[in-house]
Structures are given as C-alpha cells and as structure tokens.
Amino acid sequence: MLSLALIIILSYLLGAVPFSLVVARIKGINLREHGSGNAGATNALRVMGKGPGLAVFALDFAKGLVAVVLISQVRVGGETLVGILGSRPDLADAWAATIAGASAMLGHVVTLWGRVFFESWKGGKGVATGAGMLAGLAPIPIALAAALFVVVVWATRYVSLGSILGAISLPITLLALHFGLDVRNPPPVWIFAIVVPAFIVWTHRANVKRLLNGTESRFGSKA
C-alpha cells in the first residue's frame, strides 16, 4: 500500500509542475494575463511562439510518459502490488502505470506548484500530459490520435477541435485494433482510454461552446 501511495504522490507532484508558467516567467511574461490565460501548451504557443510553445508541449507530454514508464515502477522494500491492484503481476503493473499517469494528469490540471508559486490551482487542460500517459499505455492509438490532431488543426486551424477529435478517436482505435487485428489490452487501458477523452472534452467545454457559436480562436491568430 505504501508503494501505491508513493506512486500516486510522486506522479501528482511531477504532473503539477506548470512548465508553461515557468517558461513564460523565464521570458518575463505572466502567461495568465495573455491569450486565453490558460496555463497550457496551446496558449504558450500562441503567446510565446513556436520554440517555447513546443518545448512546453514536450515537457508536459513527458510528465505523463515518465509517470507511466518510470514512477509506476517505484516499490518500497520490495513490496508487490499484487493483491492490491490485481491477482496477476501483469494486471497489477498495468493498473499501477495507469494510476500513475492519471495522477500526473490530475496534477497538470489542478496544480499544487501553481498554487504555491503562481497563486492559482488552475493548470492546463490535460491534453499533452494525457497524450504522454496514453503513449506509455497504448502507443499505436495515441500515434493515430496525434496524426488526426495534426490533420484537423492543419485543415481548420482549431487546436481545440483537433484535441477533442484526437481524444475521441482513442477508444474507437482500441476497438478497431481489438476486433480487426486481435490486439488485446488490459482493462485499465480500456477504462482510461474512455475516461481520459471524456475528461479532455470536459476541460474543453468552454471551447466547445465557442466552436458552436463561431467565436473560437484559430491557431495563428493574434494573441
């Protein structure tokens, strides 16, 4: 139980590092006062340009991936998670990785470090960190989702629309791989391939309203 608690805490604290705000402060910018005011990679890209914006995306993506691949392996005194998270080592490991990624994603959205150093709990919308999490759990679906994201943004210049459609594609791709190629994934991957896209759609609910009424900002528009 101690190992699981440590995995959750470490993953959350890593996910809570608000890289967009850190990079912006280094450049002498208060990101919350520019663009959409959101502490995510999209607003960082809009306000600070491609270099800093892509760096923020890569760092946020890495938070989810590191939590899944590395932090989920943390054990205290050789403690096993079998019995706590499953009856088999592979299932317990899959749950540990998924819980670690979800904790990092929660930290990204509700950030302790943001509250301590930037006076607000509000972080980003979870797209980059969620993508990093799912890249560690289901690399093929996330690669296809990324391709769809690029196509949608290229065609429409709506980053929010690309994020939403890319997220929604994840469970659809898992189903296609399962029934078409007999690619099997453990239950935690299925659960979070549904929960994470739903969460991303929820964090983009204001964007959805703006998309529907035609007021959403397009990529490349003036911050």
N, C-alpha and C positions, 0 to 999 in steps of 0.2 A: 504493500500500500504506500509506503514511503517513496518508493521508486516512481510510482504513478503520480503522486503529488509533486515530486521534483520535476518530472517531465512537464506537467501542466504549468507549473510556476516559471520554469526556465523558458518554455515556449512562449508563454504570455509576455514575459519581460522582453524577450527578443522582438516579438511582434509589435510591442508597444513603442519601439524606437521610431520616432516620427522623422524619417530621413528627409522628407520633403521640407519640413520646417527647419531641420538642421542645415541642409544645403542652402536654403534661402537665407537663413541668418548669416551664414558664412559670406554670402554675397551682399549682405546688408539690406535684405528685403524681409518684410513681415508678410509672409505668404497669405495670411488670413485677411489682409487688407487689400488684396489684389485678385483680379479674375473672379472666380466663383467663391473665393475664400476657403475652398476645400483643401485639406491637408493631404492631397493625394498626388499621384504621378501626373495625371492629366492636367491639373491646374499648375503643377510645377512646370510642365512642358509649355503650357500656354504663357505663363508669366516669365519664365527664365530662359526659354529656348530649348533647342533640341539636346544639346550636350548635357546640361544639368537635369533636364526632364527625363532623358533616357537613363541617366545614372540613377536617379531616384527610382524609376521603374525597376531597374535591375536589382537595386538594393532591397526594395520591397518584395520583389519576386523571391530573392534569396532567403528572406525571412521565413517564408512558408516552406521552401525546399529544405533549408537547414533543419528546421524543426522536425520535418518528416524523416529525413535521412539520418540525421545525427542525434538530435536531442532525444528522439524516441528510443534510442538505444541505451540511454542512461540507466544504470542499475545501482542500487545501494547495497553493498555487501553481498553481491551475487544473487540478490533477490529475483525471483521469477515472477512474471505477471500471469502465468498460467493459473487458473483458478479465480483470478480477479477479473481478467478480461476474456477468458475463454478456456476451453478444455484442451486445446492443442496449442503448441508453441507458435505455429504459423498464424493462427487466428488471433492469439494474444498480441503478437508483434504487429499484425495489421491494425488492430484496434489502437495499440499504443501510437503507431505512426499517424493514424487518423486523428486521434485526440490531440496529439502534439500539433499537427497542422491547424486544427480548428482553434486551439488555444492561441497560436500565433496570429491567426486571422482575427480573433476577438481582440487581441492586444492592438492590432493595427487600427481597428475601428474605434475601440474605447481605450485610449492610450494613457496609461499612468504617467509615463515620462512627459507626455504632452501637458498633462495637468501640472506636474511639478515644475517644468521648465518653461512652458508656453501658456500656462494659465487656462487650459481647456482640456477636457477629456476627449473632445471630438477629434478623431483621426480621419483617415481616408475611408473609401467606400469598400475596400477589401478585394478589388479586382486583381491587382498584381500579386498580393500575398496569397489569395485564394488560388490563383493560377500556379504559383510556386508550390503550394501544398499539393494540388492535384497532379502537378508534373511528377512529383515523387510517388504518387499513388497510382496514377493512370496516365502514363506519358503519351500514348497514342491518341486518346480522346482530347487531351489538352493541346496537343500539336495541331489537331484538326480544328479545334476551337480557336486557336491562335490564327490559323490561316483564314478562318471565316471572319474573325475580327478585322484582320488586315483588309480583306476584300470589302467588307461593309464600310469601314472608315474611308477607304480609297474611293468608293463609289458615292458615298453620301456626305463624308466629312463630319459625321456624327460619331464621336468617340463613345458616347453613352450608348447609342444604338448598337455599335459593334460589341461593346462589353456585354450588353444584355443578351444579344443573339448568340454570342460565343458561349456564354454561360448556359443558356437554354439548350445548346447543342450537345452538352456533355452527356446527360442521361440518354439522349437519342443515339449518340455514337456508341455508348456502352451497350445498349440494346442491340444495335446493328452488329457489333462485334460478337456479342454473345450468341445470337441466333444465326448470324451469317458465317462466322469463322470459328465458332465454338471457343471463343476467348473468355475464360471464366475469371471473375474477380471475387474476392471475399466480400461478405455482407457489409463491412464498414465502408468499403469503396462505393458500393451501390447507394448506401444511405447518404453519404456525404456528397456524392455526385448529384443528388437531388436537393439536399439541404443547402449546399453552398450556392448553386444557381438561384434558388429561391431567396436566399439571403442577399445575394447581389442585386436581384431585381428589387427587393425591398429597400436596400440602401439607395437605389436609383429611382425611387418613386417620384421624387420631385422632377427628375429628368424626364420620366415618362409623361408627366403632365405637360412639361414644356414641349416635348416632341409632338404630343397630340394637338396642342394649340399653336404649334409652329414658332415658338419663341426660343427653342433650344439653340445654344451657341454651336457653331460649326468649328471644326479644327482648322486653325489658321486664321480665325477671325481675331480682331484686335482684343487684347485682354482688357 
